[in-house]
């Protein structure tokens, strides 16, 4: 009987130990991810890069297009100089003044075509100048000079007339109707204040030019074609 009780006791102890091992094993696997115990503190967990793409438009600027290198004046069809005043006319049919990030625009650009990027927009003015000593017309016939056929602008001025589209004033431009240039100096064509400038202001206008050969002149060379060379018109765009 003693032997039976002893055996039974040993079996009970073995079963109890096995139960403890199973329980301890279950608790251990819940927090041990490696071969060593975890420690408190920072540890690398990976990294991720970020990126984005955004369109940046050009800086805004003032443009004048076109500015012609030469202007040709001519009398009315078939008209000849017969000793009386003779008008010579010419025109720049379409000039575009505008704010934008590109050249060659023929109409108002989109508002986001350019940006001042937080800077105060630049106001602008456009003027036409004649240098001192150049306010005159000279005459030649077959490359032969004829001093007496030329004239000073103080005798017969060069008349410049500007015709602006309705959109110019709406965009903040202050247009000038033109001037009778009888001497050297500068005549304003248009201006616009900084406070009125946006990112796509646009103004279209045309310019007519009239010069008059004075009457009572006696050409040295008859039966010929005379060429008259007038003052150089200096165009200046000023921003501020």
C-alpha positions as MATLAB code, in Angstrom:
seq = 'XXXXXXXXXXXXXXXXXXXXXXXXXXXXXXXXXXXXXXXXXXXXXXXXXXXXXXXXXXXXXXXXXXXXXXXXXXXXXXXXXXXXXXXXXXXXXXXXXXXXXXXXXXXXXXXXXXXXXXXXXXXXXXXXXXXXXXXXXXXXXXXXXXXXXXXXXXXXXXXXXXXXXXXXXXXXXXXXXXXXXXXXXXXXXXXXXXXXXXXXXXXXXXXXXXXXXXXXXXXXXXXXXXXXXXXXXXXXXXXX';
ca = [
       0.000    0.000    0.000;
       2.829    2.372    0.788;
       4.390    1.649   -2.559;
       1.170    2.425   -4.357;
       0.745    5.746   -2.623;
       4.345    6.732   -3.351;
       4.004    6.085   -7.017;
       0.825    8.020   -7.192;
       2.491   10.965   -5.510;
       5.379   10.969   -7.961;
       3.068   10.989  -10.930;
       1.133   13.868   -9.480;
       4.282   15.904   -9.033;
       5.438   15.228  -12.581;
       2.136   16.297  -14.002;
       2.195   19.435  -11.941;
       5.692   20.392  -13.148;
       4.633   19.862  -16.747;
       1.739   22.205  -16.235;
       4.079   24.879  -14.885;
       6.401   24.565  -17.869;
       3.556   25.014  -20.312;
       2.288   28.048  -18.452;
       5.737   29.683  -18.201;
       6.413   29.016  -21.882;
       3.206   30.793  -22.833;
       4.071   33.877  -20.787;
       7.622   34.109  -22.181;
       6.630   34.068  -25.857;
       4.478   37.184  -25.393;
       7.377   39.650  -24.928;
      10.577   38.067  -26.163;
      11.092   38.803  -29.955;
      14.749   37.871  -30.049;
      17.381   36.050  -28.129;
      17.856   38.846  -25.598;
      15.480   40.762  -23.400;
      14.123   44.079  -24.813;
      15.520   47.377  -23.515;
      13.884   50.782  -23.199;
      14.869   53.608  -25.611;
      14.937   54.539  -29.302;
      15.597   51.999  -31.997;
      15.508   52.329  -35.822;
      12.132   51.497  -37.325;
      12.805   52.335  -41.009;
      12.634   55.554  -43.060;
      10.466   57.042  -45.859;
      11.329   59.810  -48.382;
       8.822   62.467  -49.488;
       8.570   64.347  -52.814;
       6.256   66.669  -54.711;
       6.299   68.610  -57.994;
       4.887   72.113  -58.430;
       4.936   74.331  -61.531;
       6.663   77.687  -60.949;
       5.773   80.287  -63.613;
       8.254   82.880  -64.912;
       8.801   86.195  -63.202;
       6.505   88.914  -64.530;
       8.017   91.653  -66.664;
       7.022   94.420  -69.073;
       7.020   93.824  -72.813;
       6.605   96.007  -75.908;
       6.051   94.214  -79.181;
       6.918   95.118  -81.808;
       9.291   98.071  -81.720;
      10.150   98.702  -85.362;
      13.694   99.492  -86.446;
      12.459  101.713  -89.293;
       9.302  103.612  -90.194;
       8.557  104.426  -93.830;
       6.569  107.527  -94.719;
       5.039  108.078  -98.139;
       2.789  110.617  -99.917;
      -0.723  109.746 -101.028;
      -0.807  107.431 -104.031;
       0.397  109.236 -107.128;
       1.198  112.501 -105.308;
       4.304  114.453 -106.361;
       6.132  117.404 -104.903;
       5.113  120.435 -106.945;
       6.353  123.205 -104.680;
       3.423  123.097 -102.225;
       3.249  121.449  -98.796;
       3.195  117.688  -99.233;
       2.246  115.333  -96.418;
       4.080  112.048  -95.903;
       2.401  109.485  -93.681;
       3.132  106.099  -92.176;
       1.887  103.938  -89.339;
       2.663  101.225  -86.872;
      -0.587   99.323  -87.145;
      -0.468   97.297  -83.941;
       1.698   97.673  -80.848;
       1.184   95.493  -77.780;
       2.254   96.624  -74.311;
       1.733   94.052  -71.593;
       2.800   92.321  -68.408;
       3.795   88.701  -68.877;
       6.437   86.039  -68.624;
       6.909   85.648  -72.367;
       7.450   87.762  -75.465;
       5.349   87.861  -78.605;
       1.907   87.942  -76.962;
      -0.905   89.257  -79.164;
      -3.613   89.215  -76.516;
      -4.126   89.190  -72.768;
      -2.346   86.252  -71.136;
      -3.739   84.094  -68.332;
      -3.506   85.578  -64.839;
      -1.130   82.809  -63.729;
       1.214   83.095  -66.730;
       3.760   84.827  -64.474;
       4.177   86.064  -60.906;
       5.788   88.961  -59.034;
       6.413   86.404  -56.231;
       5.444   88.793  -53.457;
       7.451   91.743  -54.758;
       5.704   95.025  -55.493;
       4.727   95.018  -59.200;
       6.680   97.448  -61.364;
       4.880  100.402  -62.867;
       5.955  101.449  -66.357;
       5.989  104.235  -68.919;
       6.865  104.294  -72.608;
       8.279  107.300  -74.403;
       9.607  108.383  -77.808;
      12.656  110.630  -77.943;
      14.528  112.679  -80.517;
      18.132  113.516  -79.723;
      19.419  117.070  -79.755;
      20.662  117.997  -83.223;
      18.549  115.299  -84.902;
      15.224  117.151  -85.140;
      15.303  117.489  -88.917;
      14.832  115.845  -92.305;
      17.636  115.676  -94.859;
      17.202  115.080  -98.598;
      19.106  113.166 -101.267;
      18.501  112.268 -104.882;
      20.347  109.190 -106.151;
      22.628  109.505 -103.115;
      23.369  113.151 -103.989;
      22.660  115.506 -101.111;
      20.339  118.467 -101.630;
      20.653  120.545  -98.471;
      17.938  123.026  -99.409;
      15.286  120.342  -99.816;
      15.664  119.289  -96.166;
      13.968  121.058  -93.255;
      13.986  121.441  -89.492;
      11.126  120.120  -87.358;
      10.728  123.638  -86.035;
       9.549  124.557  -89.559;
       7.337  121.503  -90.086;
       7.020  119.190  -87.068;
       6.763  115.430  -87.016;
       3.262  114.606  -85.768;
       2.730  111.403  -83.814;
      -0.840  110.228  -83.120;
      -1.687  107.263  -80.891;
      -4.963  105.354  -81.045;
      -5.587  103.056  -78.067;
      -7.984  100.141  -77.720;
     -10.699  100.401  -75.071;
      -9.000   97.751  -72.967;
      -6.025   99.998  -72.211;
      -7.809  102.324  -69.811;
      -9.673   99.396  -68.267;
      -6.321   97.766  -67.503;
      -5.046  100.910  -65.762;
      -3.012  102.447  -68.584;
      -2.943  106.228  -68.972;
      -2.622  106.770  -72.731;
      -1.261  109.819  -74.524;
      -2.991  110.960  -77.705;
       0.360  111.896  -79.218;
       2.331  115.040  -79.896;
       3.628  117.421  -82.506;
       7.405  117.103  -82.155;
       8.979  120.371  -83.264;
      12.269  119.900  -81.447;
      14.348  117.339  -79.599;
      12.992  115.786  -76.414;
      10.711  113.001  -75.220;
       6.988  112.460  -75.642;
       5.149  109.918  -73.493;
       3.016  107.300  -75.235;
       1.501  105.723  -72.108;
       2.113  105.081  -68.425;
       0.717  102.874  -65.661;
       1.212  103.172  -61.903;
       2.552  100.286  -59.827;
      -0.663  100.106  -57.819;
      -2.618   99.329  -60.986;
      -0.306   96.586  -62.254;
      -1.351   92.928  -62.179;
       0.122   89.816  -63.803;
      -1.451   90.086  -67.262;
      -2.215   93.760  -68.035;
      -2.515   94.215  -71.794;
      -2.857   97.254  -74.059;
      -3.004   97.361  -77.854;
      -2.580  100.586  -79.801;
      -1.549  101.959  -83.188;
       0.690  104.907  -84.059;
       0.377  107.225  -87.051;
       3.221  109.467  -88.191;
       2.934  112.553  -90.412;
       5.748  114.670  -91.794;
       5.253  117.586  -94.194;
       7.676  118.718  -96.882;
       7.450  122.517  -96.775;
       6.268  124.319  -99.907;
       8.330  126.759 -101.975;
      11.394  124.529 -102.091;
      13.410  124.294 -105.308;
      14.979  120.901 -105.898;
      18.428  120.849 -107.450;
      17.700  117.586 -109.244;
      14.556  117.474 -111.346;
      13.129  114.340 -112.928;
      14.292  112.210 -109.999;
      13.128  110.512 -106.839;
      14.063  112.178 -103.580;
      14.646  110.258 -100.369;
      14.079  112.091  -97.100;
      15.737  110.821  -93.921;
      14.165  111.984  -90.702;
      15.132  111.856  -87.048;
      15.867  108.630  -85.250;
      13.047  107.873  -82.838;
      14.412  106.333  -79.666;
      11.835  104.212  -77.841;
      12.336  103.811  -74.111;
      10.446  101.551  -71.711;
      10.975  102.725  -68.133;
       9.942  100.599  -65.146;
       9.787  101.716  -61.540;
];
